[in-house]
Amino acid sequence: MINDPKVKKVLYGGDYNPEQWSIEERNRDMELLPQAGIDTVTLNVFSWAKLQPSEEVYDFSDLDRIVDMVSQKGMNICMATSTAAHPAWMARKYPDILRTDIDGRKHNFGSRHNSCPNSPTYKKYAPLLAKKLAERYGNRSNILAWHISNEYGGLCYCDNCKKAWRQWLKNKYKTIENLNEKWNTAFWSHTYYDWEDIQIPSHISERWNYDRTNMQIQTIDYYRFNTEGIVNMYRMEVDAIHSVLPDAKVTTNLMSTYPELDYNKFAPYMDFISWDNYPSPNDSYTRVAFNHEVMRGLKRDKPFCLMEQTPSVTNWQPYNSLKRPGVMRLMSYQAVAHGADTVLFFQMRRSRGCCEKFHGAVIDHYPSAETRVFRETAALGKELKLLSDKFIGSLEKTEAAILFDWNCMWGVMFSSGPSVDFKYTDEVYKYYDAFCKQNIPVDVISPDQSLDKYKVVIAPALYMISKENAEKIQRFVQNGGTFLTTVMSGMTDENDLVTDKGYPGELRKVCGIWAEETDALLPGKPNSVVIKDGALKGEYPAVILADIIHPDTAETIAVYGSDFYQGTPVITKNSFGQGKAWYVGTCADRDNGLLEKLILSITDEAGIKPVLPSVKDIEVTQRVSSDGKKFIFILNQGTEDKKINIPFEAEELLTSASVKAGDDLMIKAKDVLILCRN
């Protein structure tokens, strides 16, 4: 994660907010945190009001005391810039900093994410504060990284944003005539005569609700514009810090598949990816793994940072269940198994009041080292110290990739039809789930990234695709790669204009099919996928959507089992150049086994092998160091003890036990094994 010789182990700690506590309470925390093995704290995330009590006055005296306090305890610091929530005086004096919501309401001071990304006031004071922090604390050797703002999110619909939006459109489309063509504004008499005619797509213009809009491309462009604006907010602070500390490592905490921001646009300006992992208690382990891989894929050549997770309980979900004994440890190692070089929590100490008072922490309201959570935290801290730097900097090495694209997410989300049950992220996740359950490593990457290192590329619901990316996929298959795409792929270009080449549009030639129509299958009324022979033989439910397919050059692998298109193709395979292209014309049920069999068949044909054979509820990943050492993480995500056969010699790092080829290892429920192969 952080290329720093001082980092000798997985960094362990998280957010500490001592501005909420008295000196006596801080001193008590400083005695407790080292007992839990905490070696790294994120400071100053929400302190802007304290650091800048008025326009001309900056007061760093309390932060000085806090930095001295943690430094004297030998802790590392991730220094935040505090710009995630502006102070009250700023909102009162400069209301341009306040956001306007999608209903056209100007917000008052309060909450967080309450700064307009196009506010001149924010653009003045946020980078100024970041620079002052860099000047004051830049010589502190224990500051390993700089944390810009916090969990960027939200859109603004104010007049400043409208002005900036129109200028963004001018820069992109050059002429109003070109914009009218690309936006298809002849629809519903939307033709624009002047840039001033164009409104922000909100509830008082084009939007129906959160996920529906009259003009899809207008809303998609606004999300692109908003992403660029917030990336610029981030970069202003990065540039301010780098003007003082050119070698400073900078990051901000992302939120997996968060739908409002395209995180691919942040990645080039982040020294390492950081993200906050807060799964629902109902999420499967493969869904959590998928989220890790989406984040890792933003910078696939570097480990990432688990910036936040709760050691026990969240406070904001509908049902905030406790993490059962052992689950915090298991989830921490799961993050490491997927490429994290940190295990950081929100938070070090539970807040006394306000909306996070019931959110879990290492130190509870009753500040005791004898709580269950503290004891579990301390036990994990000891293990991470024991592991030292054994796998720091190692990476997952994969030969397969899944494409995940925010533009496709937006295109599907904002479209009217064909089915409200069709969710882009869920469709991509289904295919990742199949890889994960088969213990086959896979990257999750943007369609804009290179495909050259892969043997297999999966692109579920690649709804919106540019000609350039389509040509990249064609070259990949021509050169011997195996490609798979699905229903709702290749339907539109990057401006959400539907293809006139027949579905799947730019992918039609490589897939060797024409999808004439798409049927929406009602809940509880599936069709079926029938495969009469081979490794995939069987009958499986087809749900949500069903393409009616005409093969051009493709061979039929499976057919529909019912309805007027019974016996027509649903899964096809096409030879193209030296490679193969598969098309799955329906949505498979995640739990019926079809996708697992399909992925196993495709990867086996491509010469890609699982890290270990699949065992129910056992997650297996592998990280590889620059000197060729392989670290195999085996995590029992189930509720029963399991026996795992190990076909190679290794050392189990948590116990230092030797493992011989052919040994059967028992792994308890919610336990972890870490094997090292030279």
Buried (B, 14 or more C-beta within 10 A) or exposed (E): BBEEEEBEBBBBBBBBBBBBBEEEBBEBBBEBBBEBBBBBBBBBBBBBBBBBBEEEEBEBEBBEEBBEBBBEBEBBBBBBBBBBBBBEBBBEEBBBBBBBBBEEEEBEBEEBBBBBBBBEBBBEBBBBBBBBBBBBBBEEEBBBBBBBBBBBBBBBBBEBBBEBBBEBBBEEBEEBEEBBBBBBBEEEEBEBEEBEEBBBBBBEBBBEEEBBBBBBBBBBBBBBBBBBBBBBBBBBBBBBBBEBBEEBBBBBBBBBBBBBBBBBBBBEBBBBBBBBBBBBBEEBBBBBBBBBBBBBBBBBEBBBBBBBBBBBBBBEEEEBEBBEEBBBBBBBBBBBBBBBBBBBBBBBBBBEEEEBEEBBBBBBEEBEEEBEBBBBBBBBBEBBBEBEEBBBBBBBEBBBBBBBBBBBBBBBBBBEEBBEBBBBBBBBBBBBBBBBBBBBBBBBBBBEBEBEEBBBBBBBBBBBBBEEBBEBBBBBBEEEBBBBBBBBBBBBBBBBBEBEEBBBBBBBBBBBBBBEEBBEBEEEEBBBBBBEEEEBEBBBBBBBBBBBBBBBBBEBBBBBBEBEBEEBBBBBBBEBBEBBBBBBBBBBBBEBBBBBBBBBBBBBEBEBEBBBEBBEBBBBBBBBBEEEBBBBBBBBBBEEEBEBEBEBBBBBBBEEEEBEEEBEBEBEBBBBBBBBBE
